């Protein structure tokens, strides 16, 4: 007989998770947490070894208190399954008998289809140490098993519950690949913007002698364009790249940011303007009378007259 049961439970539309003789409260709590992650909330226990309620289970549930608070405890498995129309038994071992065996993806869809027909369904999990007895599997309608490594096929019950809970939620999505949030919706870059980046980058590389030897430049440009077109850039991404190239093109260790306008860099000026600037820099400052005077003043600091 059940210790507690709420016939008006709102979770009645979803599959019930049934744990047979679970040993550790921590495992029960982790199952509850896995269920809550994927929208399940009806947890049934058959003869939990350490009794119920369990503070260890509540602690391990990590705030899935609504699942813990609604737990139903039964004395035997038949009573725990009595009000259900269809039950899957989870097992990693080959069983004798005539029951259909399905993988988790197909099982999730079967549960969803039966839910759509108004049936009450459940998923049966065995003990931590050795799972379900054959006669317990016999009380289920079909078997679900996971595609695990045959040499290490045992799953913790919380892991198994997580997998089945996930397949249940996924089976109800319009798009099984849908997620709760997505990356930014960015406008693809136009060819004009992409070709503008090519031209700008090619000019910056040409100014720094990247294309060496000169006869190989056409092939190097082709390779560069192939790399940049394969990525399928969005408009904001091109702006980031162009800003990076612009910064590298304008500033250098010899003329770092903060040393004046990038236009002051002689390497960026026409040759004539660069020569004029150099001559201007080399010309001595005028003396007090307005003329040029290369002779240091007498008594000036740092002269032999000190």
N, C-alpha and C positions, 0 to 999 in steps of 0.2 A: 504494500500500500504506500502511496506517496506521502511524504511528510508535509509537503506544501504544494499547492497547485493553484494557478490563477487561470480559469477558463476564459477570462476576458482579455488575456494577454494580447497586446497589439502585435507581438511577434508571431502569432499563429499562422500568418501567411507565409513565413519563411521556414526553411528547413530547421528542424530541431537537431542539435548536436547532443549525442548520447555517449557518455563515457562509462564504460563498464569497469567497476571496481578500481577506480583511479587510486594510486598509492600516495602521491604527494600533493599537498595543497598548492605548492608552487606551480606544479604542472596544470592544475585546474585553473589557477589564476591566469597563466599564460594562454591557455585555450580561450578563456573569456576575453582576454585582450585581443587575440587574433580574430575572434568572432566580431568584436566591436569594430575592428578596423574595416570590415567588409559588410557591415549592416546586419549581422545576425545577433540575436539576443536571447534565444531560448536554449538554455543549457540544462540537460537532464543528467543526473548522476545515479548510477546503480551501485549501492553499497560502497561508498567511498571508505577506504581503509581507516582513515583517521577521523571519520565522522564529519558532521556538518552542523553549523557553519565553521569556516576556517579563516582565521586572520591572515595566515600565510597566503592563502588563495587571494584574499582581497588585496594584500600588498603587492603580489605579483601581477594582479590584473591592471595595475597602473591606471587607475581612475575609470576602468570599465565597471563601475559600481552598479550600473543598471543591469548588467548581465549577472553579476554576483547576487544582487538582491532578488532576482527572479528565479534563481536556481531551484529546480525541483528534484527531490531525492526519492528514489524508489528502492523497494526491497528486492525486486527481481526484474530481469530484463523484459519478460513478457508484459509486465505491468507498464514498463516504460514505453513500450511500443504499441500498447493497446489501441490508442486513438489515432494512430497513423495509418495512412493508406499505402504508402510505399517507403521502403527503407533500403539504403545502400549500406553494406558492411565493408569497411576498409580492411585490407589485409595485404601483406607482402608475400604470402606463401601460396603455392599451388594447392588448391582444395579439390577434394573429390566431390562429385555431385553434378548437377545439371544447371547450375546458375550461370546466367550471362555475366561476363567479365568486361568491364569498361575502363577506359582511362579517365583521368580527371576532367579533361575538356568535354568529352562526350557525356560524362556523368553530370556535369554542371548543366548542360543543355537539357538532359532528361529531367532533372529536378525542376528546371524553369518551365518546361512544357507541362509537367504534371501540376505545378503550381498554377499555371494558366487555366487548367481544367478544374481548379478548386480543390485539389487533393492536398492532404496533409502529408508532408514528407519528413524524413529524418536521415541522418548520417551517423553510423555506428562505429565507435572507436574502442579498441581493446586496451588491455592493461599495458603499463609501461614495459614490463619484463617480457611478456610473451604474447601479447595481443589477445585475440578472441579464440575461444574453443570452437570446434566444428559445430557443436549443437547451437551455439550462439549465432554463428554465421548462418546456420540453417533457418533462423527466425527472420532473416532479411530476404528481400526480393532479389537483389542482384549484388554483385561484388564490384568494388572500385579498387584499382591498384595503381601505383605510381610507377612511371618509367625510371626506376632507380638502378644503380649499379648492382647487379646480382650478388656481387661479393660483399656488398655492404648495403643491404636493403632496409635495415631497420630505421624507422623514423621516430623521433620523439612525438608524442601525441599532439603537442602544441604545433609542431611543424606540419603534421598531417592535417590538423584542423585548419591551419592557415592556408594550405594549398586548396582545400575544398571550399573554404569560405571565399577565397579569391575567385575560383571558377564559378561559384554561384553568382557573385556580383558581376563578373565579366559577361556571363550569359544573359544578363538583363540589359546590357548596354546596346544602343543602336549601332555603335561602332566599337568592336571589341578592342581596338587599339586606342580608344579615347582615354585621355587623362584628365585630371581635375584642373590642371592649368597648362598653359602652352607658352612657347617663346613669343617674342614680339612679332607682330604682323608688319613686315617691312616691304616697302615697294621695291621691286627689282630695279636695278640700275638700267638706264637706257644705254644703247650702244654709243650715243654721243658722249655721255658721261664717261663710259669706259674707254673710248678712244681718246678722250681728253686726258685721262689718267696715263694712258700709254705714252702720249706725246710729252707730257710733263716729266714722267719718269725717264723717258729716253733722253730728254734734254739734260736732266740732272746727271745722269750717268755719263753722258758724252762729255760734260764739262769736267768730270773727274777722271777721264781716261779709262773708263770701264771697258769700252769696246776695243780690246787689244787681242791680237793684231787686227788692224783695220779691215783686211779682207774678210774676216769672220763676223763682222758686225751684222750683216743681214741675217745670218743663221742665229746669232745670239738674240737679236730682236724677235725673231720668230719663236724661239724657245721662251723668251720672257712673256710674250703675248699668250702662248699656249698655257703657261702656268696660271696667268691671271684670269683667263677666260674660263678655265675649267671649274673654278670655285663657284661661279654663279653669284656674283656679289649683289647685295642689295644697295640701294642708294646711300643709306647712312654709313655702310661699311666703306664705300669708296671715299666718303668724306674723311673718315678716320685715316685711311691710307694716304690720301693726298696731303692731309695735315702733317703726317709723319715725314713724308718725303720733303715737304716744304720746309720743315724745321731743319732737316739734315742739309738741305740745299742752301739755307740762309746762314746757318751758324756752324762753326767749326771750333776745334780747340784753340786755333789762332785768333778767332773772333767769336768768343762765346756770347751767349745771350746776356745782355746788360752792358755790352761794350759800345753801345750806340746803335743806330739804325742799321739793319742788314745792308742797306744801300751804301753804307760807308765802307764796306769791304771792297778794297781795290780790285779784287779778282772778279767782281761783278760789274765793273765799269768798263766802258770802251777803252781801248788801249791809250788813245790820246788823253782822255780825261784822267786815266791812271797816272800817266807820265806827268801831267800838270800837277796833280795832287802830290806826287812824290817830290817834284821840284819845289812846291810850296812848303812842304815839310822840311826840306833841306835848307831853305833860305834862312840866314840868321835874323834874329829879331832886331829891329832898328834901335839906335841909341837914343838918349834923351833929346838930342837935337834933330831927330828924325832921320839920321843917316845910319848906314851900316857900319859897325865897328867890331872887328874881330878881336880887339885887344881887351883883356879883362880889366876892370877898374882897379886902381891902386887901393891897397888896403882891403880888398874884398876877401871875404872868408874863404880860406882854402888856397890862397896864393902865397908866394914866397915873401910878400911884404908883411905878413901877419907878425 
